[in-house]
Amino acid sequence: MGRLIVLCLIFLSVIFLPANASAIFGEVWSTDAYNSALDPFIGPPYAKPDATFDVESINFNSQAKNVSFDEFLNFPDWITPSGSEFGKKKMFENNGQGNGDEGIFFRFTWELYLSPGSLPVTIVHDDGFFLRFSTGQSVNSPGQFQEPQISKFDLAVPSPGNYTVILNYGALNDTDSHVLIFRTPEPGSMLLFALGIVGLGVLRRRH
């Protein structure tokens, strides 16, 4: 029975969940944003975003055609006064290009508390992104993809503390699907993993 509990703890610890962030500040530029969406490293197309909002996690996966901003962003809390009306708009409707392959640029900013060591990060995305940590590390993945891509890398955390994360994402109107998912191991799951390892050691000593 004890061995089963320990194995369950280890199993739970390796499940990847959305990054633990109390609030993620989002900005969106929807007009003449094709170049920024194609290469998110270059940043937004103009200074002031069309709308701002808060979300609890970056876990967006829409397979529907003509999706609205609300539907793609899982109905966020709009900060911009006109945000509630903006959210009802279709994402690629009258956004300035009119060439059938328009782009929308998103920027997400938040803080994560990280422990020192190596932190695995996974991003699922159907178009390009640029990710920057306040540790000085960054990952750039521009381009246009017909199928969702999985990008994995390890973040070197020098010391414990809160770190700022900035994620630029470009959504292009080349497919009906739009996907952006950011994942790290939850702090709680890392604790479960440690407890599981310790438990296995105790069981081995007993036997």
Contacts in CASP RR format, 6 or more apart in sequence:
PFRMAT RR
TARGET T0000
AUTHOR 0000-0000-0000
METHOD contacts of the structure
MODEL  1
MGRLIVLCLIFLSVIFLPANASAIFGEVWSTDAYNSALDPFIGPPYAKPD
ATFDVESINFNSQAKNVSFDEFLNFPDWITPSGSEFGKKKMFENNGQGNG
DEGIFFRFTWELYLSPGSLPVTIVHDDGFFLRFSTGQSVNSPGQFQEPQI
SKFDLAVPSPGNYTVILNYGALNDTDSHVLIFRTPEPGSMLLFALGIVGL
GVLRRRH
2 203 0 8 1.000
3 203 0 8 1.000
6 196 0 8 1.000
6 199 0 8 1.000
6 200 0 8 1.000
6 203 0 8 1.000
9 192 0 8 1.000
9 193 0 8 1.000
9 195 0 8 1.000
9 196 0 8 1.000
9 199 0 8 1.000
10 192 0 8 1.000
10 193 0 8 1.000
10 196 0 8 1.000
10 197 0 8 1.000
10 200 0 8 1.000
12 189 0 8 1.000
12 192 0 8 1.000
13 185 0 8 1.000
13 188 0 8 1.000
13 189 0 8 1.000
13 190 0 8 1.000
13 191 0 8 1.000
13 192 0 8 1.000
13 193 0 8 1.000
13 196 0 8 1.000
14 185 0 8 1.000
14 189 0 8 1.000
14 193 0 8 1.000
15 189 0 8 1.000
16 122 0 8 1.000
16 183 0 8 1.000
16 184 0 8 1.000
16 185 0 8 1.000
17 183 0 8 1.000
17 185 0 8 1.000
17 186 0 8 1.000
17 189 0 8 1.000
18 57 0 8 1.000
18 58 0 8 1.000
18 59 0 8 1.000
18 181 0 8 1.000
18 182 0 8 1.000
18 183 0 8 1.000
19 57 0 8 1.000
19 58 0 8 1.000
19 110 0 8 1.000
19 112 0 8 1.000
19 165 0 8 1.000
19 182 0 8 1.000
19 183 0 8 1.000
19 184 0 8 1.000
20 112 0 8 1.000
20 113 0 8 1.000
20 184 0 8 1.000
20 186 0 8 1.000
20 187 0 8 1.000
21 56 0 8 1.000
21 57 0 8 1.000
21 110 0 8 1.000
21 111 0 8 1.000
21 112 0 8 1.000
22 56 0 8 1.000
23 54 0 8 1.000
23 56 0 8 1.000
23 110 0 8 1.000
24 54 0 8 1.000
24 55 0 8 1.000
24 56 0 8 1.000
24 57 0 8 1.000
24 58 0 8 1.000
24 108 0 8 1.000
24 109 0 8 1.000
24 110 0 8 1.000
25 52 0 8 1.000
25 53 0 8 1.000
25 54 0 8 1.000
25 108 0 8 1.000
25 109 0 8 1.000
25 110 0 8 1.000
26 52 0 8 1.000
26 53 0 8 1.000
26 54 0 8 1.000
26 55 0 8 1.000
26 76 0 8 1.000
26 106 0 8 1.000
26 107 0 8 1.000
26 108 0 8 1.000
26 109 0 8 1.000
27 44 0 8 1.000
27 49 0 8 1.000
27 51 0 8 1.000
27 52 0 8 1.000
27 53 0 8 1.000
27 106 0 8 1.000
27 107 0 8 1.000
27 108 0 8 1.000
27 109 0 8 1.000
28 49 0 8 1.000
28 50 0 8 1.000
28 51 0 8 1.000
28 52 0 8 1.000
28 53 0 8 1.000
28 69 0 8 1.000
28 104 0 8 1.000
28 105 0 8 1.000
28 106 0 8 1.000
28 107 0 8 1.000
29 36 0 8 1.000
29 44 0 8 1.000
29 45 0 8 1.000
29 46 0 8 1.000
29 49 0 8 1.000
29 50 0 8 1.000
29 104 0 8 1.000
29 105 0 8 1.000
29 106 0 8 1.000
30 50 0 8 1.000
30 89 0 8 1.000
30 91 0 8 1.000
30 95 0 8 1.000
30 104 0 8 1.000
30 105 0 8 1.000
31 45 0 8 1.000
31 50 0 8 1.000
31 95 0 8 1.000
31 96 0 8 1.000
32 45 0 8 1.000
32 46 0 8 1.000
32 95 0 8 1.000
32 96 0 8 1.000
32 97 0 8 1.000
33 44 0 8 1.000
33 45 0 8 1.000
33 95 0 8 1.000
33 102 0 8 1.000
33 103 0 8 1.000
33 104 0 8 1.000
33 105 0 8 1.000
33 170 0 8 1.000
34 97 0 8 1.000
34 99 0 8 1.000
34 101 0 8 1.000
34 102 0 8 1.000
34 103 0 8 1.000
34 172 0 8 1.000
35 42 0 8 1.000
35 45 0 8 1.000
36 42 0 8 1.000
36 43 0 8 1.000
36 44 0 8 1.000
36 45 0 8 1.000
36 103 0 8 1.000
36 105 0 8 1.000
36 170 0 8 1.000
37 103 0 8 1.000
37 104 0 8 1.000
37 105 0 8 1.000
37 127 0 8 1.000
37 128 0 8 1.000
37 170 0 8 1.000
37 171 0 8 1.000
37 172 0 8 1.000
38 103 0 8 1.000
38 128 0 8 1.000
38 142 0 8 1.000
38 143 0 8 1.000
38 144 0 8 1.000
38 170 0 8 1.000
38 172 0 8 1.000
39 128 0 8 1.000
39 142 0 8 1.000
39 143 0 8 1.000
40 105 0 8 1.000
40 128 0 8 1.000
40 129 0 8 1.000
40 130 0 8 1.000
40 142 0 8 1.000
40 168 0 8 1.000
40 169 0 8 1.000
40 170 0 8 1.000
41 130 0 8 1.000
41 140 0 8 1.000
41 142 0 8 1.000
41 168 0 8 1.000
43 105 0 8 1.000
43 107 0 8 1.000
43 130 0 8 1.000
43 168 0 8 1.000
44 105 0 8 1.000
44 107 0 8 1.000
45 105 0 8 1.000
49 80 0 8 1.000
49 107 0 8 1.000
50 80 0 8 1.000
50 86 0 8 1.000
51 69 0 8 1.000
51 78 0 8 1.000
51 79 0 8 1.000
51 80 0 8 1.000
51 82 0 8 1.000
51 83 0 8 1.000
51 86 0 8 1.000
51 87 0 8 1.000
52 78 0 8 1.000
52 79 0 8 1.000
52 80 0 8 1.000
53 73 0 8 1.000
53 76 0 8 1.000
53 77 0 8 1.000
53 78 0 8 1.000
53 79 0 8 1.000
53 80 0 8 1.000
53 83 0 8 1.000
54 76 0 8 1.000
54 77 0 8 1.000
54 79 0 8 1.000
55 73 0 8 1.000
55 74 0 8 1.000
55 76 0 8 1.000
55 77 0 8 1.000
55 108 0 8 1.000
57 182 0 8 1.000
58 108 0 8 1.000
58 167 0 8 1.000
58 180 0 8 1.000
58 181 0 8 1.000
58 182 0 8 1.000
59 74 0 8 1.000
59 181 0 8 1.000
59 182 0 8 1.000
60 72 0 8 1.000
60 73 0 8 1.000
60 74 0 8 1.000
60 178 0 8 1.000
60 179 0 8 1.000
60 180 0 8 1.000
60 181 0 8 1.000
61 124 0 8 1.000
61 177 0 8 1.000
61 178 0 8 1.000
61 179 0 8 1.000
61 180 0 8 1.000
61 181 0 8 1.000
62 71 0 8 1.000
62 72 0 8 1.000
62 177 0 8 1.000
62 178 0 8 1.000
62 179 0 8 1.000
63 176 0 8 1.000
63 177 0 8 1.000
64 71 0 8 1.000
64 176 0 8 1.000
65 176 0 8 1.000
66 90 0 8 1.000
66 92 0 8 1.000
66 93 0 8 1.000
67 90 0 8 1.000
67 91 0 8 1.000
67 178 0 8 1.000
68 87 0 8 1.000
68 88 0 8 1.000
68 89 0 8 1.000
68 90 0 8 1.000
68 91 0 8 1.000
69 86 0 8 1.000
69 87 0 8 1.000
69 88 0 8 1.000
69 89 0 8 1.000
69 91 0 8 1.000
70 76 0 8 1.000
70 87 0 8 1.000
70 88 0 8 1.000
72 91 0 8 1.000
72 171 0 8 1.000
72 178 0 8 1.000
73 87 0 8 1.000
78 84 0 8 1.000
78 86 0 8 1.000
78 87 0 8 1.000
80 86 0 8 1.000
91 104 0 8 1.000
91 171 0 8 1.000
91 173 0 8 1.000
91 178 0 8 1.000
92 100 0 8 1.000
92 102 0 8 1.000
92 103 0 8 1.000
92 104 0 8 1.000
92 173 0 8 1.000
95 102 0 8 1.000
95 103 0 8 1.000
95 104 0 8 1.000
96 102 0 8 1.000
97 103 0 8 1.000
100 173 0 8 1.000
101 172 0 8 1.000
101 173 0 8 1.000
101 174 0 8 1.000
102 172 0 8 1.000
102 173 0 8 1.000
103 170 0 8 1.000
103 171 0 8 1.000
103 172 0 8 1.000
103 173 0 8 1.000
104 170 0 8 1.000
104 171 0 8 1.000
105 168 0 8 1.000
105 169 0 8 1.000
105 170 0 8 1.000
106 168 0 8 1.000
106 169 0 8 1.000
106 170 0 8 1.000
106 171 0 8 1.000
106 180 0 8 1.000
107 166 0 8 1.000
107 167 0 8 1.000
107 168 0 8 1.000
107 169 0 8 1.000
108 165 0 8 1.000
108 166 0 8 1.000
108 167 0 8 1.000
108 169 0 8 1.000
109 164 0 8 1.000
109 165 0 8 1.000
109 166 0 8 1.000
109 167 0 8 1.000
110 164 0 8 1.000
110 165 0 8 1.000
111 162 0 8 1.000
111 163 0 8 1.000
111 164 0 8 1.000
111 165 0 8 1.000
112 162 0 8 1.000
112 163 0 8 1.000
112 165 0 8 1.000
112 184 0 8 1.000
113 160 0 8 1.000
113 161 0 8 1.000
113 162 0 8 1.000
113 163 0 8 1.000
113 187 0 8 1.000
114 155 0 8 1.000
114 157 0 8 1.000
114 160 0 8 1.000
114 161 0 8 1.000
114 162 0 8 1.000
114 163 0 8 1.000
115 157 0 8 1.000
115 160 0 8 1.000
115 187 0 8 1.000
115 190 0 8 1.000
116 157 0 8 1.000
116 158 0 8 1.000
116 159 0 8 1.000
116 160 0 8 1.000
117 156 0 8 1.000
117 157 0 8 1.000
118 154 0 8 1.000
118 155 0 8 1.000
118 156 0 8 1.000
118 157 0 8 1.000
119 154 0 8 1.000
119 155 0 8 1.000
119 156 0 8 1.000
119 157 0 8 1.000
119 184 0 8 1.000
119 185 0 8 1.000
120 152 0 8 1.000
120 153 0 8 1.000
120 154 0 8 1.000
120 155 0 8 1.000
120 184 0 8 1.000
120 185 0 8 1.000
121 131 0 8 1.000
121 152 0 8 1.000
121 153 0 8 1.000
121 154 0 8 1.000
121 155 0 8 1.000
121 182 0 8 1.000
121 183 0 8 1.000
121 184 0 8 1.000
122 150 0 8 1.000
122 151 0 8 1.000
122 152 0 8 1.000
122 181 0 8 1.000
122 182 0 8 1.000
122 183 0 8 1.000
122 184 0 8 1.000
123 129 0 8 1.000
123 131 0 8 1.000
123 139 0 8 1.000
123 141 0 8 1.000
123 150 0 8 1.000
123 151 0 8 1.000
123 152 0 8 1.000
123 180 0 8 1.000
123 181 0 8 1.000
123 182 0 8 1.000
123 183 0 8 1.000
124 148 0 8 1.000
124 149 0 8 1.000
124 150 0 8 1.000
124 151 0 8 1.000
124 179 0 8 1.000
124 180 0 8 1.000
124 181 0 8 1.000
124 183 0 8 1.000
125 141 0 8 1.000
125 145 0 8 1.000
125 148 0 8 1.000
125 149 0 8 1.000
125 151 0 8 1.000
125 169 0 8 1.000
125 179 0 8 1.000
125 180 0 8 1.000
125 181 0 8 1.000
126 145 0 8 1.000
126 147 0 8 1.000
126 148 0 8 1.000
126 149 0 8 1.000
126 171 0 8 1.000
126 175 0 8 1.000
126 177 0 8 1.000
126 178 0 8 1.000
126 179 0 8 1.000
126 180 0 8 1.000
127 143 0 8 1.000
127 144 0 8 1.000
127 145 0 8 1.000
127 169 0 8 1.000
127 170 0 8 1.000
127 171 0 8 1.000
127 172 0 8 1.000
127 174 0 8 1.000
127 178 0 8 1.000
128 141 0 8 1.000
128 142 0 8 1.000
128 143 0 8 1.000
128 144 0 8 1.000
128 145 0 8 1.000
128 169 0 8 1.000
128 170 0 8 1.000
129 139 0 8 1.000
129 141 0 8 1.000
129 151 0 8 1.000
129 167 0 8 1.000
129 168 0 8 1.000
129 169 0 8 1.000
129 170 0 8 1.000
129 180 0 8 1.000
130 138 0 8 1.000
130 139 0 8 1.000
130 140 0 8 1.000
130 141 0 8 1.000
130 142 0 8 1.000
130 167 0 8 1.000
130 168 0 8 1.000
131 138 0 8 1.000
131 139 0 8 1.000
131 140 0 8 1.000
131 165 0 8 1.000
131 166 0 8 1.000
131 167 0 8 1.000
131 168 0 8 1.000
132 138 0 8 1.000
132 165 0 8 1.000
132 166 0 8 1.000
132 167 0 8 1.000
133 155 0 8 1.000
133 163 0 8 1.000
133 164 0 8 1.000
133 165 0 8 1.000
134 163 0 8 1.000
134 164 0 8 1.000
134 165 0 8 1.000
135 155 0 8 1.000
135 156 0 8 1.000
135 157 0 8 1.000
135 158 0 8 1.000
135 163 0 8 1.000
137 155 0 8 1.000
137 156 0 8 1.000
139 151 0 8 1.000
139 153 0 8 1.000
141 149 0 8 1.000
141 151 0 8 1.000
144 172 0 8 1.000
144 174 0 8 1.000
146 174 0 8 1.000
146 175 0 8 1.000
148 177 0 8 1.000
148 179 0 8 1.000
157 163 0 8 1.000
167 182 0 8 1.000
169 180 0 8 1.000
171 178 0 8 1.000
171 180 0 8 1.000
END
